[in-house]
């Protein structure tokens, strides 16, 4: 990933739909959150699912507000949801095309 991800950074989950086994929930794609912390590096599960060589990818805990996820439909907009997202799903700065 060209931009650096670090705790406290504002990130956007890539809004793309590659075929196959993916590890980013559809309801988070295109949404913006704050990196809460790094969880370490792990073999890429999207490749492991197919028995392919899997390079290590950073895994990050990202916090989203209910307002960001559900907009006006959020009952308690200030509540949060934390999700563990692999670095190749995260964008910082200007998002690039899917």
One Martini backbone bead per residue (centre of mass of N, CA, C, O) as a GRO file, in nm:
protein
   98
    1UNK     BB    1   0.096   0.035   0.024
    2UNK     BB    2   0.160   0.369  -0.026
    3UNK     BB    3   0.030   0.436   0.239
    4UNK     BB    4   0.041   0.501   0.571
    5UNK     BB    5  -0.042   0.311   0.849
    6UNK     BB    6  -0.178   0.441   1.162
    7UNK     BB    7  -0.249   0.529   1.451
    8UNK     BB    8  -0.521   0.769   1.403
    9UNK     BB    9  -0.589   0.721   1.124
   10UNK     BB   10  -0.758   0.801   0.841
   11UNK     BB   11  -0.976   0.563   0.678
   12UNK     BB   12  -1.055   0.365   0.385
   13UNK     BB   13  -1.250   0.133   0.254
   14UNK     BB   14  -1.245  -0.032  -0.007
   15UNK     BB   15  -1.450  -0.004  -0.313
   16UNK     BB   16  -1.457  -0.336  -0.380
   17UNK     BB   17  -1.519  -0.655  -0.593
   18UNK     BB   18  -1.364  -0.909  -0.574
   19UNK     BB   19  -1.316  -1.215  -0.642
   20UNK     BB   20  -1.398  -1.429  -0.398
   21UNK     BB   21  -1.216  -1.444  -0.110
   22UNK     BB   22  -1.304  -1.208   0.137
   23UNK     BB   23  -1.213  -0.974   0.435
   24UNK     BB   24  -1.445  -0.750   0.368
   25UNK     BB   25  -1.712  -0.607   0.451
   26UNK     BB   26  -1.953  -0.464   0.262
   27UNK     BB   27  -2.054  -0.242   0.481
   28UNK     BB   28  -1.745  -0.107   0.481
   29UNK     BB   29  -1.733  -0.024   0.201
   30UNK     BB   30  -1.642   0.320   0.174
   31UNK     BB   31  -1.566   0.361   0.463
   32UNK     BB   32  -1.488   0.561   0.750
   33UNK     BB   33  -1.203   0.553   0.979
   34UNK     BB   34  -1.016   0.468   1.276
   35UNK     BB   35  -0.718   0.381   1.383
   36UNK     BB   36  -0.651   0.199   1.673
   37UNK     BB   37  -0.466  -0.066   1.581
   38UNK     BB   38  -0.223  -0.294   1.575
   39UNK     BB   39  -0.201  -0.671   1.517
   40UNK     BB   40  -0.018  -0.744   1.281
   41UNK     BB   41   0.118  -1.011   1.087
   42UNK     BB   42  -0.034  -1.202   0.815
   43UNK     BB   43  -0.141  -1.422   0.621
   44UNK     BB   44  -0.319  -1.410   0.339
   45UNK     BB   45  -0.646  -1.532   0.337
   46UNK     BB   46  -0.722  -1.489   0.030
   47UNK     BB   47  -0.497  -1.707  -0.054
   48UNK     BB   48  -0.524  -1.948   0.140
   49UNK     BB   49  -0.810  -2.041   0.039
   50UNK     BB   50  -0.638  -2.149  -0.243
   51UNK     BB   51  -0.336  -2.248  -0.179
   52UNK     BB   52  -0.162  -1.996  -0.181
   53UNK     BB   53   0.068  -1.788  -0.161
   54UNK     BB   54   0.122  -1.587   0.152
   55UNK     BB   55   0.162  -1.290   0.227
   56UNK     BB   56   0.217  -1.055   0.447
   57UNK     BB   57  -0.024  -0.869   0.644
   58UNK     BB   58  -0.161  -0.611   0.782
   59UNK     BB   59  -0.347  -0.570   1.087
   60UNK     BB   60  -0.642  -0.371   1.165
   61UNK     BB   61  -0.803  -0.162   1.389
   62UNK     BB   62  -1.124  -0.023   1.312
   63UNK     BB   63  -1.320   0.271   1.371
   64UNK     BB   64  -1.677   0.310   1.365
   65UNK     BB   65  -1.952   0.485   1.316
   66UNK     BB   66  -2.286   0.471   1.288
   67UNK     BB   67  -2.309   0.721   1.109
   68UNK     BB   68  -2.119   0.610   0.886
   69UNK     BB   69  -2.281   0.341   0.828
   70UNK     BB   70  -2.615   0.457   0.857
   71UNK     BB   71  -2.669   0.735   0.918
   72UNK     BB   72  -2.992   0.836   0.983
   73UNK     BB   73  -3.053   0.527   1.089
   74UNK     BB   74  -2.906   0.578   1.343
   75UNK     BB   75  -2.981   0.552   1.670
   76UNK     BB   76  -2.658   0.573   1.770
   77UNK     BB   77  -2.419   0.760   1.623
   78UNK     BB   78  -2.180   0.735   1.854
   79UNK     BB   79  -2.145   0.467   1.815
   80UNK     BB   80  -1.936   0.171   1.779
   81UNK     BB   81  -1.721  -0.012   1.544
   82UNK     BB   82  -1.503  -0.287   1.532
   83UNK     BB   83  -1.250  -0.376   1.283
   84UNK     BB   84  -1.069  -0.621   1.102
   85UNK     BB   85  -0.820  -0.498   0.867
   86UNK     BB   86  -0.653  -0.525   0.591
   87UNK     BB   87  -0.427  -0.317   0.435
   88UNK     BB   88  -0.533  -0.365   0.129
   89UNK     BB   89  -0.821  -0.219   0.223
   90UNK     BB   90  -0.663   0.048   0.279
   91UNK     BB   91  -0.703   0.407   0.274
   92UNK     BB   92  -0.517   0.698   0.219
   93UNK     BB   93  -0.630   0.973   0.141
   94UNK     BB   94  -0.665   0.932  -0.179
   95UNK     BB   95  -0.862   0.752  -0.346
   96UNK     BB   96  -0.870   0.480  -0.554
   97UNK     BB   97  -0.948   0.296  -0.799
   98UNK     BB   98  -1.107  -0.024  -0.839
   0.00000   0.00000   0.00000
